[in-house]
Amino acid sequence: MLRRMARGDWIVFYSPKTDYPDGPALQAFTAIGQVADDEVYQADLDPEFQPWRRKIEFLPCAETPIRPLLDELDFIEDKARWGYRFRFGVFKIDEHDFNVIRSAMAG
């Protein structure tokens, strides 16, 4: 999915927990930014962990709980099982949903 992103695309980060994998529940949007490069690169964090990354220019924002936004977000089709959509990692949302999240995070 990182290779499909283009310079200028927006990305919103959702954090289900405060720490991976065992932190307390957070269930909030925690970062928002714009892709600022043209290629993926591999970070050299240690010999056993070298994740692929993109350069992102992050905007200042407020951590924003998802629950108050559920009724406004079209990408969440089943409001009773809203967390299911996030189980598959990166996915595309439409402009309406992005604007709902961005507006809430700017507040």
N, C-alpha and C positions, 0 to 999 in steps of 0.2 A: 504494500500500500504506500510506503514512503516513496517509491519510485514513481507512482502515479501522481504525486503532488507536484505542483508547479509553483515557481516563484510567484508570490502574490496570493496564493491560496491561504485561506484562514484555517486555523485549527483551534479547537476548544478541548481542554483537558478535563475529564471527569475522574474524580477520585472516590472510589467506593469506601476506602479505609484511610486512616491517617498514616499507616505504614503498611507496606507489603511484606509478607502476606497476612500477618496476624494482628495488625493494629485495630483499634476500635473503629466502628462504623463512622464514616464521614458523610457519604452520599451527597457530594457537592461538586460543582464546577470550580476548579481551582486555578486555572490559567487560560489565557487566550493570547493568540499571537498570529503572525503572518509569516509564511515561508519566505526566507530571504536568500536562498541559494538555488542552484540549478541541479545539483547532484546529491545523492546520499553519500555519507561517509561513515567509516567504521571507527568508533571511539575505542581507544586503547586504555581501558580502565584497569584491567589486570589480565594475565594470560588466560584465565578461564571465563572472562566476561568482556566481550568486545561487541557491544550492540551497534546496530546501524542507526544513524541519526540524520536529521536535517537541521540546518541553522534556522532558528525561529527568532523573530523580533517580537518580544513579548510586550503587551500593553499593561499598564497599571490596571489592576482590577481588584474587586472584593470577592473573597470566597463566597460562593452562592449555592445554598441548598437547592437540590432539585425538586423536592416535594411541592413547594409552592408554585412551580412552573409546569407541573405535569399536565394540567388541563389545556395549557396553551401550546404544548409541543406535539406537533403532528407525527414525528417519527416514532413516538411511543403509541403504538396502536392499541395495546391492551393496558389500560391504566392500572388495573389490578396487579399486573405482573410486569410493571415498568422496568425492573432491573434486568429482565431477560435480554433486552436489546443491547446491553453493554457487555454481554458475555463473549462477544466475538471480536473484541478489540476495535480497531479503527473502522469507521464507517462514515459515509457521506450523509450530511443533512441538507435540507433545502434552505434557501435564503430566509424564509419566514422564521424557521426555528433558530437559525443562527442569530437573527436580529433580536428574538425574544431573549436568548441567553446573553448576548452581548449587552443589551440594555440592562438586564438585571445585574450583570457583573460590574457595570459602570456606576451603578447606583451607590 
